[in-house]
Amino acid sequence: MKRTMASSVAAVKKLSTPTAGTNFCGMMEVNTGGQLYIQTRGSGAPLLCFPGALGTAETDFSNQFDGLCENFQVISFDPRGYGKSRPPVRVFDVDYYHRDANDALAVMDALEIDQFNVLGWSDGANSSILLASAHPSRVKKLAIFGGNSFINEHDIEAYEGTRDVEKTWSKRMKESLIPVYGLPELQNMWNSFCDAMQAIHKQGGDICQEAAKSVKCPVFVLGGEKDPIVPILHPNWFYENINIDDPKRSVELYMYPEGKHNIHMKYAEDFNLKVSEF
């Protein structure tokens, strides 16, 4: 995602200060209905940072706003039902990944940005695959990490092992998300998430497998070899199967040997450099 790769096709015209490169944070109307909280910083090639489960622009991508804004117009949002994009209450059903992908595209429509790059983490990685597959003319390059294209029995066991937020979540995760939601609401939302994983698994477990096989843009898959939530088979699957039928497919893989689920935080400087050079 080199700086020269793309540029915004339009200034951010619907914001209160409508100049390209203007920092912004606030609510914006989106064409999928209602308002979403959006943040932008910097100038250059538009880079949409797609948060993970329960995450927000601030909790998930503060290191990227700080580290990438000199070379990119860094954009993120609080997905529907998360963070400042409440109400409505978050709904976890078997189609929520598709709904988030549609909302992400609506964010870029609201900013009047036609073509852009995407950086997706965890749930955001899965929805980013759906976005890139459905709208190949809009997504120029895609970097994903911490995502999983399918759910198997081992994944269900891992999710269930984290169901009790207070007892099983790391100190870092609790300190990040409890101030956003409060413990009771966070626990209720995570219960709903775990229930949705069970429902998707019962339907066959496909999150974005078929979509991944048709992604046309260059893709950079990253991960942590010691990720307790998303084992290494998932980034390997993406690497081996994205745009699988194209002999000229462009897919790269990098795994942090000691990395876990939050490689963009733990290795922020190196991670940002790798994404920038992609």
C-alpha positions, 0 to 999 in steps of 0.5 A, a space after each residue: 500500500 505505497 503512498 503513490 498507489 492511489 489517491 482520494 477521488 474526492 475531498 471529504 465534502 460532507 464533513 463540517 470542514 470539507 478539505 482533503 486531509 482534514 482530521 474529523 471525528 463525528 457522526 455521519 449519515 450513511 446510505 445503509 440507514 441511520 448514522 455511524 461514527 467515523 474518524 479520519 486523519 492524514 492525507 494520501 491514499 485512503 486506507 479504511 481500517 475495519 475494527 474487530 468484534 466489539 471494537 471501535 476506531 479508537 480502541 482498535 486502531 489508535 496505533 495506525 492513526 498515529 503511525 500511518 497518517 503521514 502517508 495515508 488518509 486513515 479512516 475508521 468507524 465504529 460499526 453499527 451497535 459498537 462504541 459511539 454508533 449506538 443506538 441501535 443495540 448490536 445485533 449478532 445474527 448469521 448475516 452480520 458480517 455482510 451487514 458490516 461490509 455493507 456499512 463499511 462501503 456506506 462509510 466510504 460513500 459518505 466520504 465520497 471516496 471511490 477507490 480505497 485500500 482496506 486493513 481488516 482485523 479479526 471480524 473486520 478481516 472477515 467483513 473486509 473479504 466480503 467487501 473486496 469480493 463484492 466490490 472489486 472496482 472499489 477495493 485496490 489492496 487488502 491487508 487482513 490479520 486475525 480473521 477466519 474464513 470458517 468456523 470449526 469445532 475447535 474455534 467454537 471451543 476457543 470462543 466458549 473458553 472466552 465467554 466469561 469476560 471477567 474471568 477469561 479476558 486479558 487485562 488489556 482487552 478488559 481495559 480497552 472495552 469495559 470503559 466503552 460499554 461497561 462490564 454488564 453490557 460487554 458481557 451481554 454483547 459477548 454472549 450474543 457474539 458467541 451464540 452467533 458463532 454457534 449458529 454460523 457453525 450449525 449452518 456449515 461454518 462458512 463465513 467468507 470462504 467462497 467470497 475469499 476465492 473470488 477476491 481479485 485485488 492484491 492481498 497481504 495476510 498477517 498473523 501471530 503464530 501464537 494467536 489463542 483465538 485464531 490458530 495458524 490454519 486460518 491465515 494459512 487458508 487465506 494465503 492458499 485460497 484467496 483468488 485461487 483460480 487465478 494463476 497471477 494471483 497476488 497474495 502475501 503472508 507474514 506471521 509473527 513468530 511470537 505474535 498473538 491476536 493483537 499484532 498491530 498493537 504489540 508490533 505497531 511500528 513494524 506492522 505499520 511499516 509492513 502495511 505501508 510497503 505492501 
